[in-house]
Amino acid sequence: MKTGRLEAFSDGVLAIIITIMVLGMSAPEGYRFEDLKPIIPIFLTYVLSFIYVAIYWNNHHHLLQAVNKVNGKILWANLNLLFWLSLFPFATDWMGKNHFEDNPTAVYGIVLLMAAVAFKIMVHCVIKNEGKESNIGRVYRTDKRMNLSLLLYLTGVIVSFFFPIVSLIIYLGVALMWIVPDPRIEKTLKD
C-alpha cells in the first residue's frame, strides 16, 4: 500500500486537533488589556501544544517521505500515534486553566511521553517493513535524540509533582530539540 491515504487521514486529524485546541480558548469578558492576564497560562499552553502538534506533523511528513509502502502494522501504529495526539486538546485545556498545577502538568507530560513512545513504535514498524538497510533504517539506526526525549519526558512527569514550572521548561526544551525536522532524512533522500 502507498502512503497517500495514511498521510491524508493523519493531516486531517492533526488539523482537527489544532482546531479543537484553539476553540478551547475563550476571550475574556472585559475589553482592557489587564482582562487578558488570567488567560495568559491558557494561551502559553496553547502555543506550546501548537508547536508540538506542528513538530509531529513535520516529522511525520518527513518519516513518510522515506517510506515506500505501508502495511497494517504501520496503519495501527499511526492510529496509536494519532490517539495520543488527540489527547493534546484535553491536556492543554486542563493545564492552562489550572495555571500549571502539578497534576495537570503531569498529565500533559504523560501525553507527551506516550505520543513520543507511539512515534518510536511507528518508526520501528516502518523499519521492520522497509528493512534495516532502507533509507529510514539507516536514519534511525541510532537515535539518541528520540531516546533522550523519552527520558526527559519521564523526568518532567516526575518533577511536575514537586516543581511544575521546571517540568514546563523540560517540555519546552524537548520541543526546541525537535523544532527542526531530522535532517538525516532529507540527506538520505538526496543521496
Buried (B, 14 or more C-beta within 10 A) or exposed (E): EEBEEBBEBBEEBBEEBBEBBEEBBEEEEEEEEEEEEEBEBBEBBBEBBBBBBBBBBBBBBBBBBBBEEBEEBBBEBBBBBBEBBBBBBBBBBBBBBBBBBBEBBBBBBBBBBBBBBBBBBBBBBBBBBBEEEBBBBBBBEEBEEBEEBBEBBBBBBEBBEEEBEBBBEBBBEBBEBBEEBBEBBBEBEEE
